[in-house]
Amino acid sequence: MSTRQVGIKDVAAAAGVSIATVSQVLNNVAYARVGAETRDRVHQAARRLGYGPNRLAQALRTRRSDVIGVICEDMATAPNSGLVILGSVEAAKVRGYTIMIINAPGTGPDGSGDAGVATLMDRQVDGILYAAKGRRRLRVPAGLVGLPAVLVDAEDMGHSVSSVIPDEEDGARTAVQTLIDAGHTRIGMITSTDDVPEAHSRLLAFKDTLVDAGLEFRAELVQSEPSTDAAGGYRAALRLMQRDRRPTAVFCFNDLMAMGLYRAAAELGFSIPDELSVVGFDNQELIAGNLHPALTTVSLPHYEMGARAVEILIDAIEGNTGPGPLTALPAVLPCTLVARDSVAPPSGQAVTPWA
């Protein structure tokens, strides 16, 4: 029995086409003018002969491995890391690339994952996508500087690595405007005391949206907590809802804090949305979709950020972006409102008018 390795010439002969046609079909060349029937014949011949492209030979020829490394902070506990990874994997597949994923511990403002960068570079990845656990500015691992690299949901303090981030401010504006459009004029906010970009942008958007609608911003209707979980939301909600002039609607920093608000409202005897409308942020579906009533919230574009980061990265790797393949200016993606059942017009009951 012959042990000769099947080559592209064999596939061409079996399919009755040229070697160039086989190469175009098997490498998914976008501009190739090859009919569907010919493509099927080539693929059938390749499968029948057991032929696969020689990745090592391709790498030697192109000096690329067609592999992208993804460093994901706290992968097991970050609630939306799976969507970022899925977006990156599917976008990479379309372009003929494979993803290699490494977990890294999140370490606040300092970049983590130096060992991960070294590990990926040892495996000859063409570029690296670094997915932060939460929106912030960070010091990227030193090894990323000078490489094709893109941050997801974070910005580089040194302005040397490109990033893809959500439009937090516009998303928060949409949330507050949803409450205004429902007829609410006394709107409160439950937020975080953390010095992070998402806290600043969401609070700024809350203020600006009220003012743009001709409503007065009242600092006493903003309650902050260092803990942005359900317990923090519960404590802030108790302070907010026991005021003499309580709000008829509340915008929450995230869905976990909204969960805490639901508990406080139930204890205080306020019905959602009949007596209190609520909008969250993040669209953590296991939370937002399972609260009663289901929570209207703003969805962060995690899948889209993963996909867009990979597209930017591959364009840079392949030299498709001109003289400046990567830029410190972030790509900003929109957040979308997910309307459910927690918003209704104000009832006008049990609410003391403003003095």
ABEGO torsion letter per residue (X at the ends): XBABBBBAAAAAAAAGBBAAAAAAAAAGBAABBBBAAAAAAAAAAAAAAGBBBBAAAAAAAAGBAGBBBBBBBGAAABAAAAAAAAAAAAAAAAAGBBBBBBBBBBBEABBBGAAAAAAAAAAGBABBBBBBABBBBBBBBAAABGBBBBBBGBBBAAGABBBBBBBAAAAAAAAAAAAAAAGBABBBBBBBABBBAAAAAAAAAAAAAAAAAGBBBBAAABBBBABABAAAAAAAAAAAAABABBBABBBBABAAAAAAAAAAAAAAGBBOAAABBBBBBGGBAAAAAABOBBBBBBBBBAAAAAAAAAAAAAAAAAGAAEABABBABBBBBBBBBBBBAABBBBAGBGBBBBX
